[in-house]
Amino acid sequence: MTDESVLTAREGAVATVTVNRPTVLNALNAETVASLTAVLGGLAHDVDVRCVVLTGAGDRAFIAGADINEIAELTPVGARAMADAGHRLCRLLENLGKPVIAAVNGFAFGGGCEVAMACTLRVAAATAKLGQPEIGLGLIPGFGGTQRLPRLVGRGRGLELLLTGAPITADEAWRIGLVNRVVPAEALADEVAQLAKTLARQPPVAVRLILETVHGGLDMSLGEAAVYEATAFGLVNGTDDAREGTRAFLEKRKPRFVGH
């Protein structure tokens, strides 16, 4: 079941998912996390969707964080359950089997920054700000921030952001590798749409295997990861898309990928 806090739209092979709680800067409560998880789970199995865009309603926030009113009432057991639900959502984003672009149109703090980091790519409006401010509430990140942030920007910079809780601008986020692109706010939608269309045209099996080998290989030794990659290369080489891609190259034409 989903509710109006999560909206979906389709254009061709691209699905756009919007967190729709603008009056609270798209903060995540338990219901919205559950709805997002349900929607994304459906898109993971939709073969007609080849790329997903995730964004927030309005022009002020992507996701401003978790709902503090809800957190303040949680017991330790309830807080653990909330964190587990957030981790399930972020793992789903990371392992959807197709690219997910975070269109960071405003504040991406706390859980919002964590959700963005779980996406495949992050494109930010120049006016956006990002950060993990949980330390200022006597808390720590609960949706993967202590793990994904250092992996993206390095241990030292990640620890600085986690321990100070200070927000950073989109330009600074790009400089340290937290976001992939920064564009003027008025150009964000078009930039993300073009990127999504580009990714949606790529061969789906190869895309899925690239995502799997990158995410899986980072937790292996280099030697183990090389074997993992070689196995995936062997698998993809037997697909119709690989045969079409190589044939199209030799025939000097654009390939027509079908997804198997």
N, C-alpha and C positions, 0 to 999 in steps of 0.2 A: 504494500500500500504506500502511496505517496500523497503529499499534500501540496498546497499552493506555495509553500516555501521553496519549492524546487520546480522550475519551469524547463521544458525542453522544446526545441525547435529543430527542424531538419531542412537542409538545403543540399540536395544531391547526396553525396556520400559523407557529408559533414553534419554532425549533430552538435548543437549548442545547448549546454546545460547552465542554467542561471540560478544562483542562490538568490531567492526573492524575499528578503527581509530588510528592505532599505530603511525602515524606521528605526532599526537597531543596528544599522551599518552591516547588515547581512551576517550578524553574529550566529554562530552555530549552537543550537540547543540539541537535545537528544533526538527530538522528532526530525529535525532537519538533517542530522547526520544519518539517521535511518533512511530517510527519503532519498538522500544523495546516494547512499549505498545501493538501494533498490534500483534507482534509475540507471546508475552506472553498470550494475550487474546485468540489467537487460541489454544495454548497449554493447557489453562485452560479447554477447552471443548473437548480436544482430550482424549478419554477414554483409548487409548493405551499408553499414556504417564503417568507414575506414579511418576516420579521424574524429576526435571529440574536442570541443572547445569548452572550457569551464570559466565562468566569469560571475560577477556579482551585479545585482540590479542597481540602477542609479549610477551616478558619476562620482560618488564619494568613497565607496569601499568595494574592494574585491570580497574579502571576508575579514572583518575587523577582529576576529578572534572567537573564542568560545563565549557563551552567554554567562556572564559573571553572576547574574542573579541565580542561575541554576547551580553554578559551582559552589556558591556560598552556602547552599543548603545540603550539600552532599555529605554523606558519611564516608569513611575511608573505603568501605566496600563499594559504595556507589561511585566514588571517584575512580576506583580501579575499573569498574565496569564501563564508565564513561571513556577512560583512556583506551580500554580494549576496543570499544566501538570505533574510536578515532583511528586506532591503528589498523583495524580492518578496512576502513574507508581508504586510508592512505596506501595500504598494500594493494587494494583493488585498483586504485589509480595507477600505481606503479606497474602493475602486472595485468593491465587490461587487454594486452595483446594487440593494441593499436595505439597510435600516438595520442596523447592528451596535451593540449596547449592551454596553459593558464593565461588568460587575458587579464592581467593585473591592472584594473582600472581605477584603483584607489588604495585605501589602507589594506595592508595584508599583514596583520599582526597576530602573534600567538598561533592559534589553530589555523588561521587563514594563511599565514606564512608556511606552516607545516603542510597544509593541503597543496599549496602552490609548489613546494619543493618535491612533493610526490608525483607531480605531473612531469611529463616527458620534457617539455620546453616551457619557458616562461617569457612572455612578452609584456613589458610594463609601460604604462603611460608615464610620461616625464613627471607628472604630478604625483605619482604613486609613492608611498612610503612603506617600508617593510621592516619587520623586526620581531624579536621574541622577548616581550616585556614581562614575562611571568615572574621573574625574580622580584620585581617591584611589588608583587602581591604576596610574596612569601612562598611562591610556587615554583615548579619547574615545568618545562614543556611536557605535554602528555601524549602528543600525537606523532612523535618521532623527531622532534626538533633537535634533541641532543645527539641524534645519530645522523640525520641527513644533512644538517647544516655544516658540521665539520667535514663531511665527505664532499660537499660542494665547494666550500670556500677555504678549506684547510683548518687544521686543529686550532692554531693560534687565533686566527680571525674569528672562527666560530665560537671559541671560548670567550673572546672579548664581547661579542654580541650577546651571548647567553648570560654572562655575568654582569654586564652593565644594564642590559635591557634597553639600550638606546636604539631608537629607530634610525634607519638610514634612508637616504633618498634613492630614487630609481637609478640615477647615474652612479652612485656609489655601489649599489647592488650589482650593476653591470660591471663595474671596475673589478670587483672581487669575484665575479663569476656566479653570483646568486641568480641573476636573470640573463637571458640570452640576448634580448634586444630591448632598447628603450626608444619610444617614438612619441611624438606630440600626442596629447590626449585625444585630439580630434581625429587623429589618423589611426588610432589603435584598432578600431573595428575593421578597417580596410586591410591593415597590415596583417592582422590575425587571420582574416578570411583568405587572403592570398596564400599565406603560409599553410593554412589548413587544406586548401585545394591542392597545393603542391604535394603535401604528404599523402593526401587521399588518392593521388594518382600513382603512387608507388606500389610495387607488387606486394600484396598483403602478407604472403608467407615470409618473404624476405624481411619485411618490416618486423613481423612478430619475432623472427629468429634473431634479428639485431637487438631488439629490446631484451629478449631472454638472455642472450650471451653477454650483453653489457651488464645487466643487473646481476646475473648469476656469477659471471666471471670476476666481478669485483670482490666477491667473498672467497675466492680461491687463490692459490698460488699462481704465479704466471705460467708455470708448466701445466698445471691442471686446467687453467683457463684456455690454454692453447689447444689442448686435447678437446675440450668442450667446443671451442670454435670450429675445429677441424671436423668434428662430428656433425655440427649444424651445417657446415659448408657442404658436406656430403649429402645431407638430407635435402637441402634446398636445390642442389644441382639436379635432382631427379624430378623437379616440378615442371609442370607445363609452362609456368611463367618464366622459368630459367631458360627453357628451350626457346620460347618466344622472344625473350630478351636478347639472347645471343644471335638468333636468326635475324631479328630486326636490325641489330647492329651490322651484321654482315651484308644485309640487303639495303642498308642506308635508309631506313624508315623508322618511324616512331613505333615502339612496341605497344601491343594491346594486351594488358595484363588482366587475367580473369579471376585470379585468387586461388589457384590450385596447381 
